[in-house]
């Protein structure tokens, strides 16, 4: 896990499907070969993963394996 101080120079990105107000959005970035995630309403908590693990997750999302979380 990264500390907030480590994230000061990181450029965060969020989905265009996130609400216009910017609350409760999942943001992502890349730093030092790691993929970072944080929630906009709790930016001090940063979770890291590898490109390989994220790729496997995205394939699962595209295959509909996680649709039950949003329906």
Contact map, one row per residue, 1 for C-alpha under 8 A:
11100000000000000000000000000000000000000000111100000000000000000000000
11110110000000000000000000000000000000000000111100000000000000000000000
11111110000000000000000000000000000000000001110000000000000000000000000
01111111000000000000000000000000000000000011110000000000000000000000000
00111111000000000000000000000000000000000000000000000000000000000000000
01111111100000000000000000000000000000000000000000000000000000000000000
01111111110000000000000000000000000000000000000000000000000000000000000
00011111110000000000000000000000000000000000000000000000000000000000000
00000111111000000000000000000000000000000000000000000000000000000000000
00000011111100000000000000001110000000000000000000000000000000000000000
00000000111110000000000000001000000000000000000000000000000000000000000
00000000011111000000000000111000000000000000000000000000000000000000000
00000000001111100000000000111000000000000000000000000000000000000000000
00000000000111110100000011110000000000000000000000000000000000000000000
00000000000011111100000011100000000000000000000000000000000000000000000
00000000000001111110000000000000000000000000000000000000000000000000000
00000000000000111110000000000000000000000000000000000000000000000000000
00000000000001111111010010000000000000000000000000000000000000000000000
00000000000000011111111010000000000000000000000000000000000000000000000
00000000000000000111110000000000000000000000000000000000000000000000000
00000000000000000011111000000000000000000000000000000000000000000000000
00000000000000000111111110000000000000010000000000000000000000000000000
00000000000000000010111110000000000000011000000000000000000000000000000
00000000000000000000011111000000000000111000000000000000000000000000000
00000000000001100110011111100000000000111000000000000000000000000000000
00000000000001100000000111110000000011110000000000000000000000000000000
00000000000111100000000011111000000011110000000000000000000000000000000
00000000000111000000000001111100001111000000000000000000000000000000000
00000000011110000000000000111110001110000000000000000000000000000000000
00000000010000000000000000011111111100000000000000000000000000000000000
00000000010000000000000000001111111100000000000000000000000000000000000
00000000000000000000000000000111110000000000000000000000000000000000000
00000000000000000000000000000111111000000000000001100000000000000000000
00000000000000000000000000000111111100000000000111100000000000000000000
00000000000000000000000000011110111110000000000111100100000000000000000
00000000000000000000000000011110011111000000011110000000000000000000000
00000000000000000000000001111000001111100000011100000000000000000000000
00000000000000000000000001110000000111110111111000000000000000000000000
00000000000000000000000111100000000011111110100000000000000000000000000
00000000000000000000011111100000000001111110000000000000000000000000000
00000000000000000000001110000000000000111110000000000000000000000000000
00000000000000000000000000000000000001111111100000000000000000000000000
00010000000000000000000000000000000001111111110000000000000000000000000
00110000000000000000000000000000000001000111110000000000000000000000000
11110000000000000000000000000000000001100111111000000000000000000000000
11110000000000000000000000000000000111000011111100000000000000000000000
11000000000000000000000000000000000111000000111110000000000000000000000
11000000000000000000000000000000011110000000011111000000000000000000000
00000000000000000000000000000000011100000000001111101100000000000000000
00000000000000000000000000000000111000000000000111111100000000000000000
00000000000000000000000000000000111000000000000011111110000000000000000
00000000000000000000000000000000000000000000000001111111000000000000000
00000000000000000000000000000000000000000000000011111111100000000000000
00000000000000000000000000000000001000000000000011111111110000000000000
00000000000000000000000000000000000000000000000000111111111000000000000
00000000000000000000000000000000000000000000000000011111111100000000000
00000000000000000000000000000000000000000000000000001111111110000000000
00000000000000000000000000000000000000000000000000000111111111000000000
00000000000000000000000000000000000000000000000000000011111111100000000
00000000000000000000000000000000000000000000000000000001111111111100000
00000000000000000000000000000000000000000000000000000000111111111110000
00000000000000000000000000000000000000000000000000000000011111111000000
00000000000000000000000000000000000000000000000000000000001111111000000
00000000000000000000000000000000000000000000000000000000000111111110000
00000000000000000000000000000000000000000000000000000000000111111111000
00000000000000000000000000000000000000000000000000000000000110011111110
00000000000000000000000000000000000000000000000000000000000010011111111
00000000000000000000000000000000000000000000000000000000000000001111111
00000000000000000000000000000000000000000000000000000000000000000111111
00000000000000000000000000000000000000000000000000000000000000000111111
00000000000000000000000000000000000000000000000000000000000000000011111
